[in-house]
Amino acid sequence: MATLYPARAIGVEKRLGTLAAGKVANLTAFTPDFKITKTIVNGNEVVTQ
């Protein structure tokens, strides 16, 4: 997983680094107190609470 600038630095910004159609979706959703509620890897939901 990489955000925009690290993705650019390693040459993968065309498929990682921002949320956009056609890019790999890797993200985690948190509650205000930082408990994980959902994790998505390669566009697939892997954890939901």
Chimera marker file (.cmm) of the C-alpha trace (Angstrom):
<marker_set name="trace">
<marker id="1" x="0.000" y="0.000" z="0.000" r="1" g="1" b="0" radius="0.5"/>
<marker id="2" x="1.231" y="3.484" z="-0.776" r="1" g="1" b="0" radius="0.5"/>
<marker id="3" x="-0.072" y="7.044" z="-0.734" r="1" g="1" b="0" radius="0.5"/>
<marker id="4" x="0.542" y="9.382" z="-3.671" r="1" g="1" b="0" radius="0.5"/>
<marker id="5" x="4.115" y="10.559" z="-3.086" r="1" g="1" b="0" radius="0.5"/>
<marker id="6" x="5.546" y="7.189" z="-2.017" r="1" g="1" b="0" radius="0.5"/>
<marker id="7" x="3.702" y="5.609" z="-4.977" r="1" g="1" b="0" radius="0.5"/>
<marker id="8" x="5.370" y="8.125" z="-7.311" r="1" g="1" b="0" radius="0.5"/>
<marker id="9" x="8.760" y="7.492" z="-5.729" r="1" g="1" b="0" radius="0.5"/>
<marker id="10" x="8.536" y="3.766" z="-6.465" r="1" g="1" b="0" radius="0.5"/>
<marker id="11" x="6.908" y="4.198" z="-9.886" r="1" g="1" b="0" radius="0.5"/>
<marker id="12" x="3.458" y="2.735" z="-9.211" r="1" g="1" b="0" radius="0.5"/>
<marker id="13" x="1.331" y="5.904" z="-9.196" r="1" g="1" b="0" radius="0.5"/>
<marker id="14" x="-0.704" y="4.718" z="-12.209" r="1" g="1" b="0" radius="0.5"/>
<marker id="15" x="-2.274" y="1.947" z="-10.124" r="1" g="1" b="0" radius="0.5"/>
<marker id="16" x="-1.775" y="3.042" z="-6.465" r="1" g="1" b="0" radius="0.5"/>
<marker id="17" x="-1.644" y="6.193" z="-4.366" r="1" g="1" b="0" radius="0.5"/>
<marker id="18" x="-5.032" y="7.855" z="-4.915" r="1" g="1" b="0" radius="0.5"/>
<marker id="19" x="-8.691" y="6.852" z="-4.983" r="1" g="1" b="0" radius="0.5"/>
<marker id="20" x="-9.802" y="6.721" z="-8.618" r="1" g="1" b="0" radius="0.5"/>
<marker id="21" x="-11.644" y="4.438" z="-11.019" r="1" g="1" b="0" radius="0.5"/>
<marker id="22" x="-9.393" y="1.682" z="-12.291" r="1" g="1" b="0" radius="0.5"/>
<marker id="23" x="-6.872" y="1.916" z="-9.448" r="1" g="1" b="0" radius="0.5"/>
<marker id="24" x="-6.264" y="-0.720" z="-6.777" r="1" g="1" b="0" radius="0.5"/>
<marker id="25" x="-8.453" y="-0.062" z="-3.722" r="1" g="1" b="0" radius="0.5"/>
<marker id="26" x="-6.534" y="-0.626" z="-0.484" r="1" g="1" b="0" radius="0.5"/>
<marker id="27" x="-7.977" y="1.265" z="2.466" r="1" g="1" b="0" radius="0.5"/>
<marker id="28" x="-9.019" y="1.037" z="6.097" r="1" g="1" b="0" radius="0.5"/>
<marker id="29" x="-11.953" y="2.826" z="7.759" r="1" g="1" b="0" radius="0.5"/>
<marker id="30" x="-11.702" y="3.808" z="11.432" r="1" g="1" b="0" radius="0.5"/>
<marker id="31" x="-14.035" y="5.056" z="14.167" r="1" g="1" b="0" radius="0.5"/>
<marker id="32" x="-13.155" y="8.412" z="15.799" r="1" g="1" b="0" radius="0.5"/>
<marker id="33" x="-11.235" y="6.470" z="18.476" r="1" g="1" b="0" radius="0.5"/>
<marker id="34" x="-9.234" y="4.569" z="15.802" r="1" g="1" b="0" radius="0.5"/>
<marker id="35" x="-10.932" y="1.182" z="15.963" r="1" g="1" b="0" radius="0.5"/>
<marker id="36" x="-10.923" y="-0.518" z="12.570" r="1" g="1" b="0" radius="0.5"/>
<marker id="37" x="-14.404" y="-0.890" z="11.092" r="1" g="1" b="0" radius="0.5"/>
<marker id="38" x="-13.574" y="-2.000" z="7.555" r="1" g="1" b="0" radius="0.5"/>
<marker id="39" x="-10.493" y="-3.002" z="5.570" r="1" g="1" b="0" radius="0.5"/>
<marker id="40" x="-10.438" y="-3.317" z="1.789" r="1" g="1" b="0" radius="0.5"/>
<marker id="41" x="-7.500" y="-4.948" z="-0.021" r="1" g="1" b="0" radius="0.5"/>
<marker id="42" x="-7.343" y="-5.074" z="-3.823" r="1" g="1" b="0" radius="0.5"/>
<marker id="43" x="-10.969" y="-3.942" z="-3.913" r="1" g="1" b="0" radius="0.5"/>
<marker id="44" x="-12.177" y="-6.789" z="-1.685" r="1" g="1" b="0" radius="0.5"/>
<marker id="45" x="-13.568" y="-6.275" z="1.799" r="1" g="1" b="0" radius="0.5"/>
<marker id="46" x="-11.523" y="-8.386" z="4.206" r="1" g="1" b="0" radius="0.5"/>
<marker id="47" x="-12.518" y="-7.073" z="7.663" r="1" g="1" b="0" radius="0.5"/>
<marker id="48" x="-15.800" y="-5.582" z="8.841" r="1" g="1" b="0" radius="0.5"/>
<marker id="49" x="-16.840" y="-4.909" z="12.426" r="1" g="1" b="0" radius="0.5"/>
<link id1="1" id2="2" r="1" g="1" b="0" radius="0.2"/>
<link id1="2" id2="3" r="1" g="1" b="0" radius="0.2"/>
<link id1="3" id2="4" r="1" g="1" b="0" radius="0.2"/>
<link id1="4" id2="5" r="1" g="1" b="0" radius="0.2"/>
<link id1="5" id2="6" r="1" g="1" b="0" radius="0.2"/>
<link id1="6" id2="7" r="1" g="1" b="0" radius="0.2"/>
<link id1="7" id2="8" r="1" g="1" b="0" radius="0.2"/>
<link id1="8" id2="9" r="1" g="1" b="0" radius="0.2"/>
<link id1="9" id2="10" r="1" g="1" b="0" radius="0.2"/>
<link id1="10" id2="11" r="1" g="1" b="0" radius="0.2"/>
<link id1="11" id2="12" r="1" g="1" b="0" radius="0.2"/>
<link id1="12" id2="13" r="1" g="1" b="0" radius="0.2"/>
<link id1="13" id2="14" r="1" g="1" b="0" radius="0.2"/>
<link id1="14" id2="15" r="1" g="1" b="0" radius="0.2"/>
<link id1="15" id2="16" r="1" g="1" b="0" radius="0.2"/>
<link id1="16" id2="17" r="1" g="1" b="0" radius="0.2"/>
<link id1="17" id2="18" r="1" g="1" b="0" radius="0.2"/>
<link id1="18" id2="19" r="1" g="1" b="0" radius="0.2"/>
<link id1="19" id2="20" r="1" g="1" b="0" radius="0.2"/>
<link id1="20" id2="21" r="1" g="1" b="0" radius="0.2"/>
<link id1="21" id2="22" r="1" g="1" b="0" radius="0.2"/>
<link id1="22" id2="23" r="1" g="1" b="0" radius="0.2"/>
<link id1="23" id2="24" r="1" g="1" b="0" radius="0.2"/>
<link id1="24" id2="25" r="1" g="1" b="0" radius="0.2"/>
<link id1="25" id2="26" r="1" g="1" b="0" radius="0.2"/>
<link id1="26" id2="27" r="1" g="1" b="0" radius="0.2"/>
<link id1="27" id2="28" r="1" g="1" b="0" radius="0.2"/>
<link id1="28" id2="29" r="1" g="1" b="0" radius="0.2"/>
<link id1="29" id2="30" r="1" g="1" b="0" radius="0.2"/>
<link id1="30" id2="31" r="1" g="1" b="0" radius="0.2"/>
<link id1="31" id2="32" r="1" g="1" b="0" radius="0.2"/>
<link id1="32" id2="33" r="1" g="1" b="0" radius="0.2"/>
<link id1="33" id2="34" r="1" g="1" b="0" radius="0.2"/>
<link id1="34" id2="35" r="1" g="1" b="0" radius="0.2"/>
<link id1="35" id2="36" r="1" g="1" b="0" radius="0.2"/>
<link id1="36" id2="37" r="1" g="1" b="0" radius="0.2"/>
<link id1="37" id2="38" r="1" g="1" b="0" radius="0.2"/>
<link id1="38" id2="39" r="1" g="1" b="0" radius="0.2"/>
<link id1="39" id2="40" r="1" g="1" b="0" radius="0.2"/>
<link id1="40" id2="41" r="1" g="1" b="0" radius="0.2"/>
<link id1="41" id2="42" r="1" g="1" b="0" radius="0.2"/>
<link id1="42" id2="43" r="1" g="1" b="0" radius="0.2"/>
<link id1="43" id2="44" r="1" g="1" b="0" radius="0.2"/>
<link id1="44" id2="45" r="1" g="1" b="0" radius="0.2"/>
<link id1="45" id2="46" r="1" g="1" b="0" radius="0.2"/>
<link id1="46" id2="47" r="1" g="1" b="0" radius="0.2"/>
<link id1="47" id2="48" r="1" g="1" b="0" radius="0.2"/>
<link id1="48" id2="49" r="1" g="1" b="0" radius="0.2"/>
</marker_set>
